[in-house]
């Protein structure tokens, strides 16, 4: 699955600018007890909360294109 992300904070905007807006979901789980996805784009990996992430807005969920 892929996520299309929009940066909300300076940190989020910089990550999207550096890596692009489409990120691949590596793990569907939780981070700090909150439902989240571990996403990757290039060499960058990070946890994104499924709801109310402080740095990113999830624009779109899409299946992987092979």
CHARMM-style PDB file with segment names, atoms N, HN, CA, C and O in Angstrom:
ATOM      1  N   UNK     1       0.848  -1.170   0.000  1.00  0.00      PROA
ATOM      2  CA  UNK     1       0.000   0.000   0.000  1.00  0.00      PROA
ATOM      3  C   UNK     1       0.895   1.233   0.000  1.00  0.00      PROA
ATOM      4  O   UNK     1       2.006   1.202   0.527  1.00  0.00      PROA
ATOM      5  N   UNK     2       0.413   2.300  -0.583  1.00  0.00      PROA
ATOM      6  HN  UNK     2      -0.490   2.325  -1.011  1.00  0.00      PROA
ATOM      7  CA  UNK     2       1.130   3.565  -0.612  1.00  0.00      PROA
ATOM      8  C   UNK     2       0.279   4.656   0.019  1.00  0.00      PROA
ATOM      9  O   UNK     2      -0.951   4.606  -0.009  1.00  0.00      PROA
ATOM     10  N   UNK     3       0.961   5.638   0.587  1.00  0.00      PROA
ATOM     11  HN  UNK     3       1.960   5.679   0.610  1.00  0.00      PROA
ATOM     12  CA  UNK     3       0.301   6.821   1.134  1.00  0.00      PROA
ATOM     13  C   UNK     3       0.797   8.044   0.381  1.00  0.00      PROA
ATOM     14  O   UNK     3       1.976   8.143   0.040  1.00  0.00      PROA
ATOM     15  N   UNK     4      -0.095   8.953   0.131  1.00  0.00      PROA
ATOM     16  HN  UNK     4      -1.052   8.873   0.408  1.00  0.00      PROA
ATOM     17  CA  UNK     4       0.282  10.252  -0.402  1.00  0.00      PROA
ATOM     18  C   UNK     4       0.183  11.220   0.768  1.00  0.00      PROA
ATOM     19  O   UNK     4      -0.886  11.393   1.352  1.00  0.00      PROA
ATOM     20  N   UNK     5       1.310  11.853   1.107  1.00  0.00      PROA
ATOM     21  HN  UNK     5       2.179  11.713   0.632  1.00  0.00      PROA
ATOM     22  CA  UNK     5       1.382  12.701   2.291  1.00  0.00      PROA
ATOM     23  C   UNK     5       1.550  14.170   1.927  1.00  0.00      PROA
ATOM     24  O   UNK     5       2.165  14.518   0.919  1.00  0.00      PROA
ATOM     25  N   UNK     6       0.989  15.014   2.770  1.00  0.00      PROA
ATOM     26  HN  UNK     6       0.488  14.732   3.589  1.00  0.00      PROA
ATOM     27  CA  UNK     6       1.163  16.459   2.670  1.00  0.00      PROA
ATOM     28  C   UNK     6       1.773  16.921   3.988  1.00  0.00      PROA
ATOM     29  O   UNK     6       1.271  16.567   5.055  1.00  0.00      PROA
ATOM     30  N   UNK     7       2.833  17.695   3.930  1.00  0.00      PROA
ATOM     31  HN  UNK     7       3.241  17.982   3.063  1.00  0.00      PROA
ATOM     32  CA  UNK     7       3.465  18.206   5.137  1.00  0.00      PROA
ATOM     33  C   UNK     7       2.633  19.305   5.779  1.00  0.00      PROA
ATOM     34  O   UNK     7       2.160  20.214   5.098  1.00  0.00      PROA
ATOM     35  N   UNK     8       2.457  19.218   7.089  1.00  0.00      PROA
ATOM     36  HN  UNK     8       2.841  18.479   7.643  1.00  0.00      PROA
ATOM     37  CA  UNK     8       1.712  20.239   7.834  1.00  0.00      PROA
ATOM     38  C   UNK     8       2.645  21.187   8.576  1.00  0.00      PROA
ATOM     39  O   UNK     8       2.399  22.391   8.643  1.00  0.00      PROA
ATOM     40  N   UNK     9       3.714  20.634   9.130  1.00  0.00      PROA
ATOM     41  HN  UNK     9       3.914  19.656   9.075  1.00  0.00      PROA
ATOM     42  CA  UNK     9       4.693  21.429   9.875  1.00  0.00      PROA
ATOM     43  C   UNK     9       5.932  21.615   9.007  1.00  0.00      PROA
ATOM     44  O   UNK     9       6.035  21.013   7.938  1.00  0.00      PROA
ATOM     45  N   UNK    10       6.866  22.436   9.454  1.00  0.00      PROA
ATOM     46  HN  UNK    10       6.783  22.925  10.323  1.00  0.00      PROA
ATOM     47  CA  UNK    10       8.115  22.614   8.719  1.00  0.00      PROA
ATOM     48  C   UNK    10       8.828  21.270   8.543  1.00  0.00      PROA
ATOM     49  O   UNK    10       9.358  20.976   7.471  1.00  0.00      PROA
ATOM     50  N   UNK    11       8.836  20.463   9.602  1.00  0.00      PROA
ATOM     51  HN  UNK    11       8.406  20.701  10.472  1.00  0.00      PROA
ATOM     52  CA  UNK    11       9.461  19.137   9.538  1.00  0.00      PROA
ATOM     53  C   UNK    11       8.786  18.277   8.463  1.00  0.00      PROA
ATOM     54  O   UNK    11       9.467  17.666   7.639  1.00  0.00      PROA
ATOM     55  N   UNK    12       7.464  18.232   8.471  1.00  0.00      PROA
ATOM     56  HN  UNK    12       6.911  18.728   9.141  1.00  0.00      PROA
ATOM     57  CA  UNK    12       6.731  17.436   7.494  1.00  0.00      PROA
ATOM     58  C   UNK    12       6.921  17.953   6.075  1.00  0.00      PROA
ATOM     59  O   UNK    12       7.100  17.169   5.142  1.00  0.00      PROA
ATOM     60  N   UNK    13       6.881  19.264   5.913  1.00  0.00      PROA
ATOM     61  HN  UNK    13       6.736  19.901   6.670  1.00  0.00      PROA
ATOM     62  CA  UNK    13       7.066  19.857   4.584  1.00  0.00      PROA
ATOM     63  C   UNK    13       8.461  19.565   4.044  1.00  0.00      PROA
ATOM     64  O   UNK    13       8.619  19.302   2.852  1.00  0.00      PROA
ATOM     65  N   UNK    14       9.474  19.608   4.908  1.00  0.00      PROA
ATOM     66  HN  UNK    14       9.346  19.821   5.877  1.00  0.00      PROA
ATOM     67  CA  UNK    14      10.842  19.300   4.475  1.00  0.00      PROA
ATOM     68  C   UNK    14      10.971  17.842   4.041  1.00  0.00      PROA
ATOM     69  O   UNK    14      11.643  17.554   3.050  1.00  0.00      PROA
ATOM     70  N   UNK    15      10.335  16.913   4.770  1.00  0.00      PROA
ATOM     71  HN  UNK    15       9.789  17.147   5.574  1.00  0.00      PROA
ATOM     72  CA  UNK    15      10.414  15.499   4.398  1.00  0.00      PROA
ATOM     73  C   UNK    15       9.764  15.242   3.042  1.00  0.00      PROA
ATOM     74  O   UNK    15      10.286  14.474   2.234  1.00  0.00      PROA
ATOM     75  N   UNK    16       8.621  15.885   2.795  1.00  0.00      PROA
ATOM     76  HN  UNK    16       8.197  16.509   3.451  1.00  0.00      PROA
ATOM     77  CA  UNK    16       7.944  15.736   1.507  1.00  0.00      PROA
ATOM     78  C   UNK    16       8.789  16.370   0.398  1.00  0.00      PROA
ATOM     79  O   UNK    16       8.894  15.820  -0.699  1.00  0.00      PROA
ATOM     80  N   UNK    17       9.384  17.516   0.683  1.00  0.00      PROA
ATOM     81  HN  UNK    17       9.299  17.963   1.574  1.00  0.00      PROA
ATOM     82  CA  UNK    17      10.229  18.181  -0.312  1.00  0.00      PROA
ATOM     83  C   UNK    17      11.450  17.320  -0.651  1.00  0.00      PROA
ATOM     84  O   UNK    17      11.839  17.234  -1.816  1.00  0.00      PROA
ATOM     85  N   UNK    18      12.058  16.683   0.356  1.00  0.00      PROA
ATOM     86  HN  UNK    18      11.742  16.753   1.302  1.00  0.00      PROA
ATOM     87  CA  UNK    18      13.258  15.871   0.158  1.00  0.00      PROA
ATOM     88  C   UNK    18      12.963  14.537  -0.523  1.00  0.00      PROA
ATOM     89  O   UNK    18      13.751  14.067  -1.343  1.00  0.00      PROA
ATOM     90  N   UNK    19      11.814  13.922  -0.179  1.00  0.00      PROA
ATOM     91  HN  UNK    19      11.173  14.304   0.487  1.00  0.00      PROA
ATOM     92  CA  UNK    19      11.559  12.541  -0.598  1.00  0.00      PROA
ATOM     93  C   UNK    19      10.365  12.353  -1.526  1.00  0.00      PROA
ATOM     94  O   UNK    19      10.190  11.273  -2.091  1.00  0.00      PROA
ATOM     95  N   UNK    20       9.556  13.366  -1.689  1.00  0.00      PROA
ATOM     96  HN  UNK    20       9.698  14.244  -1.231  1.00  0.00      PROA
ATOM     97  CA  UNK    20       8.357  13.236  -2.505  1.00  0.00      PROA
ATOM     98  C   UNK    20       7.145  12.964  -1.635  1.00  0.00      PROA
ATOM     99  O   UNK    20       7.267  12.720  -0.435  1.00  0.00      PROA
ATOM    100  N   UNK    21       5.983  13.009  -2.248  1.00  0.00      PROA
ATOM    101  HN  UNK    21       5.884  13.207  -3.223  1.00  0.00      PROA
ATOM    102  CA  UNK    21       4.746  12.886  -1.481  1.00  0.00      PROA
ATOM    103  C   UNK    21       4.210  11.462  -1.407  1.00  0.00      PROA
ATOM    104  O   UNK    21       3.313  11.199  -0.605  1.00  0.00      PROA
ATOM    105  N   UNK    22       4.724  10.532  -2.212  1.00  0.00      PROA
ATOM    106  HN  UNK    22       5.452  10.746  -2.863  1.00  0.00      PROA
ATOM    107  CA  UNK    22       4.236   9.153  -2.197  1.00  0.00      PROA
ATOM    108  C   UNK    22       5.208   8.283  -1.398  1.00  0.00      PROA
ATOM    109  O   UNK    22       6.397   8.209  -1.708  1.00  0.00      PROA
ATOM    110  N   UNK    23       4.677   7.627  -0.363  1.00  0.00      PROA
ATOM    111  HN  UNK    23       3.711   7.687  -0.111  1.00  0.00      PROA
ATOM    112  CA  UNK    23       5.473   6.799   0.541  1.00  0.00      PROA
ATOM    113  C   UNK    23       4.897   5.390   0.572  1.00  0.00      PROA
ATOM    114  O   UNK    23       3.683   5.214   0.474  1.00  0.00      PROA
ATOM    115  N   UNK    24       5.750   4.395   0.705  1.00  0.00      PROA
ATOM    116  HN  UNK    24       6.737   4.538   0.785  1.00  0.00      PROA
ATOM    117  CA  UNK    24       5.339   2.994   0.758  1.00  0.00      PROA
ATOM    118  C   UNK    24       5.148   2.570   2.211  1.00  0.00      PROA
ATOM    119  O   UNK    24       5.987   2.859   3.064  1.00  0.00      PROA
ATOM    120  N   UNK    25       4.044   1.885   2.487  1.00  0.00      PROA
ATOM    121  HN  UNK    25       3.362   1.650   1.795  1.00  0.00      PROA
ATOM    122  CA  UNK    25       3.785   1.364   3.835  1.00  0.00      PROA
ATOM    123  C   UNK    25       4.584   0.078   4.023  1.00  0.00      PROA
ATOM    124  O   UNK    25       4.393  -0.891   3.288  1.00  0.00      PROA
ATOM    125  N   UNK    26       5.478   0.072   5.007  1.00  0.00      PROA
ATOM    126  HN  UNK    26       5.634   0.859   5.604  1.00  0.00      PROA
ATOM    127  CA  UNK    26       6.294  -1.104   5.325  1.00  0.00      PROA
ATOM    128  C   UNK    26       5.619  -1.961   6.397  1.00  0.00      PROA
ATOM    129  O   UNK    26       5.594  -3.187   6.289  1.00  0.00      PROA
ATOM    130  N   UNK    27       5.075  -1.317   7.426  1.00  0.00      PROA
ATOM    131  HN  UNK    27       5.096  -0.321   7.513  1.00  0.00      PROA
ATOM    132  CA  UNK    27       4.462  -2.025   8.553  1.00  0.00      PROA
ATOM    133  C   UNK    27       3.169  -1.316   8.934  1.00  0.00      PROA
ATOM    134  O   UNK    27       3.128  -0.091   9.042  1.00  0.00      PROA
ATOM    135  N   UNK    28       2.120  -2.096   9.135  1.00  0.00      PROA
ATOM    136  HN  UNK    28       2.153  -3.092   9.047  1.00  0.00      PROA
ATOM    137  CA  UNK    28       0.852  -1.585   9.671  1.00  0.00      PROA
ATOM    138  C   UNK    28       0.825  -2.013  11.132  1.00  0.00      PROA
ATOM    139  O   UNK    28       0.650  -3.195  11.425  1.00  0.00      PROA
ATOM    140  N   UNK    29       0.995  -1.073  12.044  1.00  0.00      PROA
ATOM    141  HN  UNK    29       1.137  -0.112  11.805  1.00  0.00      PROA
ATOM    142  CA  UNK    29       1.090  -1.428  13.459  1.00  0.00      PROA
ATOM    143  C   UNK    29       0.742  -0.251  14.351  1.00  0.00      PROA
ATOM    144  O   UNK    29      -0.259   0.435  14.144  1.00  0.00      PROA
ATOM    145  N   UNK    30       1.595  -0.030  15.353  1.00  0.00      PROA
ATOM    146  HN  UNK    30       2.408  -0.587  15.521  1.00  0.00      PROA
ATOM    147  CA  UNK    30       1.381   1.100  16.244  1.00  0.00      PROA
ATOM    148  C   UNK    30       2.727   1.665  16.681  1.00  0.00      PROA
ATOM    149  O   UNK    30       3.739   0.964  16.706  1.00  0.00      PROA
ATOM    150  N   UNK    31       2.713   2.943  17.023  1.00  0.00      PROA
ATOM    151  HN  UNK    31       1.891   3.513  17.002  1.00  0.00      PROA
ATOM    152  CA  UNK    31       3.884   3.647  17.513  1.00  0.00      PROA
ATOM    153  C   UNK    31       3.456   4.397  18.759  1.00  0.00      PROA
ATOM    154  O   UNK    31       2.501   5.172  18.721  1.00  0.00      PROA
ATOM    155  N   UNK    32       4.148   4.175  19.854  1.00  0.00      PROA
ATOM    156  HN  UNK    32       4.924   3.545  19.885  1.00  0.00      PROA
ATOM    157  CA  UNK    32       3.811   4.770  21.143  1.00  0.00      PROA
ATOM    158  C   UNK    32       2.356   4.468  21.516  1.00  0.00      PROA
ATOM    159  O   UNK    32       1.675   5.299  22.118  1.00  0.00      PROA
ATOM    160  N   UNK    33       1.890   3.273  21.152  1.00  0.00      PROA
ATOM    161  HN  UNK    33       2.442   2.598  20.663  1.00  0.00      PROA
ATOM    162  CA  UNK    33       0.541   2.835  21.496  1.00  0.00      PROA
ATOM    163  C   UNK    33      -0.561   3.425  20.628  1.00  0.00      PROA
ATOM    164  O   UNK    33      -1.742   3.230  20.914  1.00  0.00      PROA
ATOM    165  N   UNK    34      -0.189   4.146  19.571  1.00  0.00      PROA
ATOM    166  HN  UNK    34       0.771   4.304  19.339  1.00  0.00      PROA
ATOM    167  CA  UNK    34      -1.167   4.779  18.684  1.00  0.00      PROA
ATOM    168  C   UNK    34      -1.099   4.081  17.326  1.00  0.00      PROA
ATOM    169  O   UNK    34      -0.001   3.862  16.813  1.00  0.00      PROA
ATOM    170  N   UNK    35      -2.249   3.722  16.725  1.00  0.00      PROA
ATOM    171  HN  UNK    35      -3.140   3.900  17.141  1.00  0.00      PROA
ATOM    172  CA  UNK    35      -2.231   3.080  15.409  1.00  0.00      PROA
ATOM    173  C   UNK    35      -1.464   3.931  14.390  1.00  0.00      PROA
ATOM    174  O   UNK    35      -1.712   5.128  14.245  1.00  0.00      PROA
ATOM    175  N   UNK    36      -0.525   3.282  13.688  1.00  0.00      PROA
ATOM    176  HN  UNK    36      -0.323   2.310  13.806  1.00  0.00      PROA
ATOM    177  CA  UNK    36       0.340   4.010  12.765  1.00  0.00      PROA
ATOM    178  C   UNK    36       0.867   3.081  11.680  1.00  0.00      PROA
ATOM    179  O   UNK    36       0.748   1.859  11.772  1.00  0.00      PROA
ATOM    180  N   UNK    37       1.445   3.680  10.662  1.00  0.00      PROA
ATOM    181  HN  UNK    37       1.542   4.672  10.587  1.00  0.00      PROA
ATOM    182  CA  UNK    37       2.145   2.946   9.609  1.00  0.00      PROA
ATOM    183  C   UNK    37       3.611   3.348   9.641  1.00  0.00      PROA
ATOM    184  O   UNK    37       3.933   4.519   9.838  1.00  0.00      PROA
ATOM    185  N   UNK    38       4.510   2.371   9.445  1.00  0.00      PROA
ATOM    186  HN  UNK    38       4.249   1.419   9.284  1.00  0.00      PROA
ATOM    187  CA  UNK    38       5.911   2.672   9.192  1.00  0.00      PROA
ATOM    188  C   UNK    38       6.018   2.826   7.683  1.00  0.00      PROA
ATOM    189  O   UNK    38       5.778   1.878   6.935  1.00  0.00      PROA
ATOM    190  N   UNK    39       6.379   4.020   7.241  1.00  0.00      PROA
ATOM    191  HN  UNK    39       6.574   4.790   7.849  1.00  0.00      PROA
ATOM    192  CA  UNK    39       6.444   4.296   5.814  1.00  0.00      PROA
ATOM    193  C   UNK    39       7.883   4.572   5.409  1.00  0.00      PROA
ATOM    194  O   UNK    39       8.701   5.003   6.222  1.00  0.00      PROA
ATOM    195  N   UNK    40       8.180   4.316   4.131  1.00  0.00      PROA
ATOM    196  HN  UNK    40       7.516   3.967   3.470  1.00  0.00      PROA
ATOM    197  CA  UNK    40       9.519   4.577   3.623  1.00  0.00      PROA
ATOM    198  C   UNK    40       9.432   5.258   2.270  1.00  0.00      PROA
ATOM    199  O   UNK    40       8.483   5.078   1.508  1.00  0.00      PROA
ATOM    200  N   UNK    41      10.459   6.044   2.006  1.00  0.00      PROA
ATOM    201  HN  UNK    41      11.230   6.191   2.626  1.00  0.00      PROA
ATOM    202  CA  UNK    41      10.609   6.713   0.726  1.00  0.00      PROA
ATOM    203  C   UNK    41      12.102   6.946   0.563  1.00  0.00      PROA
ATOM    204  O   UNK    41      12.692   7.749   1.284  1.00  0.00      PROA
ATOM    205  N   UNK    42      12.703   6.252  -0.372  1.00  0.00      PROA
ATOM    206  HN  UNK    42      12.223   5.600  -0.958  1.00  0.00      PROA
ATOM    207  CA  UNK    42      14.157   6.334  -0.504  1.00  0.00      PROA
ATOM    208  C   UNK    42      14.800   5.733   0.731  1.00  0.00      PROA
ATOM    209  O   UNK    42      14.461   4.618   1.125  1.00  0.00      PROA
ATOM    210  N   UNK    43      15.720   6.456   1.343  1.00  0.00      PROA
ATOM    211  HN  UNK    43      15.995   7.362   1.022  1.00  0.00      PROA
ATOM    212  CA  UNK    43      16.406   5.978   2.549  1.00  0.00      PROA
ATOM    213  C   UNK    43      15.680   6.380   3.827  1.00  0.00      PROA
ATOM    214  O   UNK    43      16.036   5.916   4.910  1.00  0.00      PROA
ATOM    215  N   UNK    44      14.675   7.231   3.715  1.00  0.00      PROA
ATOM    216  HN  UNK    44      14.387   7.608   2.835  1.00  0.00      PROA
ATOM    217  CA  UNK    44      13.970   7.757   4.880  1.00  0.00      PROA
ATOM    218  C   UNK    44      12.834   6.820   5.293  1.00  0.00      PROA
ATOM    219  O   UNK    44      12.040   6.389   4.456  1.00  0.00      PROA
ATOM    220  N   UNK    45      12.765   6.512   6.578  1.00  0.00      PROA
ATOM    221  HN  UNK    45      13.409   6.862   7.258  1.00  0.00      PROA
ATOM    222  CA  UNK    45      11.662   5.739   7.158  1.00  0.00      PROA
ATOM    223  C   UNK    45      11.143   6.490   8.366  1.00  0.00      PROA
ATOM    224  O   UNK    45      11.909   7.108   9.105  1.00  0.00      PROA
ATOM    225  N   UNK    46       9.835   6.432   8.561  1.00  0.00      PROA
ATOM    226  HN  UNK    46       9.213   5.929   7.960  1.00  0.00      PROA
ATOM    227  CA  UNK    46       9.250   7.090   9.728  1.00  0.00      PROA
ATOM    228  C   UNK    46       7.876   6.529  10.004  1.00  0.00      PROA
ATOM    229  O   UNK    46       7.239   5.943   9.130  1.00  0.00      PROA
ATOM    230  N   UNK    47       7.425   6.718  11.238  1.00  0.00      PROA
ATOM    231  HN  UNK    47       7.942   7.195  11.949  1.00  0.00      PROA
ATOM    232  CA  UNK    47       6.078   6.334  11.631  1.00  0.00      PROA
ATOM    233  C   UNK    47       5.141   7.493  11.351  1.00  0.00      PROA
ATOM    234  O   UNK    47       5.456   8.643  11.657  1.00  0.00      PROA
ATOM    235  N   UNK    48       3.989   7.189  10.769  1.00  0.00      PROA
ATOM    236  HN  UNK    48       3.734   6.255  10.520  1.00  0.00      PROA
ATOM    237  CA  UNK    48       2.948   8.183  10.520  1.00  0.00      PROA
ATOM    238  C   UNK    48       1.680   7.673  11.187  1.00  0.00      PROA
ATOM    239  O   UNK    48       1.209   6.576  10.886  1.00  0.00      PROA
ATOM    240  N   UNK    49       1.128   8.475  12.093  1.00  0.00      PROA
ATOM    241  HN  UNK    49       1.511   9.366  12.337  1.00  0.00      PROA
ATOM    242  CA  UNK    49      -0.115   8.085  12.758  1.00  0.00      PROA
ATOM    243  C   UNK    49      -1.251   8.024  11.751  1.00  0.00      PROA
ATOM    244  O   UNK    49      -1.335   8.857  10.849  1.00  0.00      PROA
ATOM    245  N   UNK    50      -2.125   7.037  11.907  1.00  0.00      PROA
ATOM    246  HN  UNK    50      -2.057   6.360  12.640  1.00  0.00      PROA
ATOM    247  CA  UNK    50      -3.245   6.867  10.985  1.00  0.00      PROA
ATOM    248  C   UNK    50      -4.237   8.019  11.083  1.00  0.00      PROA
ATOM    249  O   UNK    50      -4.907   8.348  10.104  1.00  0.00      PROA
ATOM    250  N   UNK    51      -4.332   8.627  12.249  1.00  0.00      PROA
ATOM    251  HN  UNK    51      -3.788   8.360  13.044  1.00  0.00      PROA
ATOM    252  CA  UNK    51      -5.213   9.776  12.452  1.00  0.00      PROA
ATOM    253  C   UNK    51      -4.477  10.829  13.276  1.00  0.00      PROA
ATOM    254  O   UNK    51      -3.749  10.497  14.211  1.00  0.00      PROA
ATOM    255  N   UNK    52      -4.668  12.069  12.931  1.00  0.00      PROA
ATOM    256  HN  UNK    52      -5.260  12.339  12.172  1.00  0.00      PROA
ATOM    257  CA  UNK    52      -4.133  13.207  13.689  1.00  0.00      PROA
ATOM    258  C   UNK    52      -2.617  13.200  13.837  1.00  0.00      PROA
ATOM    259  O   UNK    52      -2.104  13.494  14.917  1.00  0.00      PROA
ATOM    260  N   UNK    53      -1.894  12.869  12.772  1.00  0.00      PROA
ATOM    261  HN  UNK    53      -2.311  12.630  11.895  1.00  0.00      PROA
ATOM    262  CA  UNK    53      -0.437  12.953  12.826  1.00  0.00      PROA
ATOM    263  C   UNK    53      -0.045  14.429  12.911  1.00  0.00      PROA
ATOM    264  O   UNK    53      -0.595  15.255  12.182  1.00  0.00      PROA
ATOM    265  N   UNK    54       0.906  14.770  13.797  1.00  0.00      PROA
ATOM    266  HN  UNK    54       1.352  14.099  14.388  1.00  0.00      PROA
ATOM    267  CA  UNK    54       1.257  16.180  13.964  1.00  0.00      PROA
ATOM    268  C   UNK    54       2.011  16.781  12.777  1.00  0.00      PROA
ATOM    269  O   UNK    54       1.972  17.996  12.584  1.00  0.00      PROA
ATOM    270  N   UNK    55       2.700  15.952  11.973  1.00  0.00      PROA
ATOM    271  HN  UNK    55       2.732  14.965  12.130  1.00  0.00      PROA
ATOM    272  CA  UNK    55       3.549  16.464  10.897  1.00  0.00      PROA
ATOM    273  C   UNK    55       2.983  16.278   9.495  1.00  0.00      PROA
ATOM    274  O   UNK    55       3.365  17.000   8.574  1.00  0.00      PROA
ATOM    275  N   UNK    56       2.062  15.300   9.319  1.00  0.00      PROA
ATOM    276  HN  UNK    56       1.752  14.713  10.067  1.00  0.00      PROA
ATOM    277  CA  UNK    56       1.587  14.971   7.982  1.00  0.00      PROA
ATOM    278  C   UNK    56       0.071  14.833   7.929  1.00  0.00      PROA
ATOM    279  O   UNK    56      -0.571  14.437   8.902  1.00  0.00      PROA
ATOM    280  N   UNK    57      -0.483  15.167   6.773  1.00  0.00      PROA
ATOM    281  HN  UNK    57       0.038  15.488   5.982  1.00  0.00      PROA
ATOM    282  CA  UNK    57      -1.871  14.865   6.461  1.00  0.00      PROA
ATOM    283  C   UNK    57      -1.847  13.773   5.400  1.00  0.00      PROA
ATOM    284  O   UNK    57      -1.123  13.879   4.410  1.00  0.00      PROA
ATOM    285  N   UNK    58      -2.636  12.725   5.605  1.00  0.00      PROA
ATOM    286  HN  UNK    58      -3.224  12.638   6.410  1.00  0.00      PROA
ATOM    287  CA  UNK    58      -2.716  11.648   4.623  1.00  0.00      PROA
ATOM    288  C   UNK    58      -3.736  12.059   3.573  1.00  0.00      PROA
ATOM    289  O   UNK    58      -4.920  12.216   3.871  1.00  0.00      PROA
ATOM    290  N   UNK    59      -3.270  12.229   2.348  1.00  0.00      PROA
ATOM    291  HN  UNK    59      -2.309  12.101   2.106  1.00  0.00      PROA
ATOM    292  CA  UNK    59      -4.116  12.691   1.256  1.00  0.00      PROA
ATOM    293  C   UNK    59      -4.839  11.518   0.595  1.00  0.00      PROA
ATOM    294  O   UNK    59      -6.006  11.628   0.222  1.00  0.00      PROA
ATOM    295  N   UNK    60      -4.137  10.403   0.456  1.00  0.00      PROA
ATOM    296  HN  UNK    60      -3.189  10.314   0.759  1.00  0.00      PROA
ATOM    297  CA  UNK    60      -4.685   9.304  -0.329  1.00  0.00      PROA
ATOM    298  C   UNK    60      -4.046   7.987   0.082  1.00  0.00      PROA
ATOM    299  O   UNK    60      -2.851   7.932   0.373  1.00  0.00      PROA
ATOM    300  N   UNK    61      -4.840   6.933   0.104  1.00  0.00      PROA
ATOM    301  HN  UNK    61      -5.811   6.977  -0.133  1.00  0.00      PROA
ATOM    302  CA  UNK    61      -4.348   5.573   0.267  1.00  0.00      PROA
ATOM    303  C   UNK    61      -4.467   4.903  -1.083  1.00  0.00      PROA
ATOM    304  O   UNK    61      -5.496   5.034  -1.746  1.00  0.00      PROA
ATOM    305  N   UNK    62      -3.439   4.189  -1.505  1.00  0.00      PROA
ATOM    306  HN  UNK    62      -2.603   4.083  -0.966  1.00  0.00      PROA
ATOM    307  CA  UNK    62      -3.480   3.534  -2.811  1.00  0.00      PROA
ATOM    308  C   UNK    62      -2.727   2.212  -2.741  1.00  0.00      PROA
ATOM    309  O   UNK    62      -1.748   2.098  -2.004  1.00  0.00      PROA
ATOM    310  N   UNK    63      -3.174   1.205  -3.503  1.00  0.00      PROA
ATOM    311  HN  UNK    63      -3.969   1.297  -4.102  1.00  0.00      PROA
ATOM    312  CA  UNK    63      -2.433  -0.052  -3.560  1.00  0.00      PROA
ATOM    313  C   UNK    63      -1.106   0.181  -4.282  1.00  0.00      PROA
ATOM    314  O   UNK    63      -0.950   1.140  -5.038  1.00  0.00      PROA
ATOM    315  N   UNK    64      -0.154  -0.724  -4.027  1.00  0.00      PROA
ATOM    316  HN  UNK    64      -0.281  -1.503  -3.413  1.00  0.00      PROA
ATOM    317  CA  UNK    64       1.147  -0.627  -4.713  1.00  0.00      PROA
ATOM    318  C   UNK    64       0.971  -0.869  -6.192  1.00  0.00      PROA
ATOM    319  O   UNK    64       0.177  -1.717  -6.596  1.00  0.00      PROA
ATOM    320  N   UNK    65       1.692  -0.144  -6.989  1.00  0.00      PROA
ATOM    321  HN  UNK    65       2.338   0.545  -6.661  1.00  0.00      PROA
ATOM    322  CA  UNK    65       1.684  -0.338  -8.442  1.00  0.00      PROA
ATOM    323  C   UNK    65       2.915  -1.123  -8.830  1.00  0.00      PROA
ATOM    324  O   UNK    65       4.036  -0.624  -8.732  1.00  0.00      PROA
ATOM    325  N   UNK    66       2.706  -2.359  -9.274  1.00  0.00      PROA
ATOM    326  HN  UNK    66       1.795  -2.765  -9.354  1.00  0.00      PROA
ATOM    327  CA  UNK    66       3.853  -3.178  -9.711  1.00  0.00      PROA
ATOM    328  C   UNK    66       3.887  -3.270 -11.199  1.00  0.00      PROA
ATOM    329  OT1 UNK    66       4.775  -3.913 -11.757  1.00  0.00      PROA
TER     330      UNK     66
END
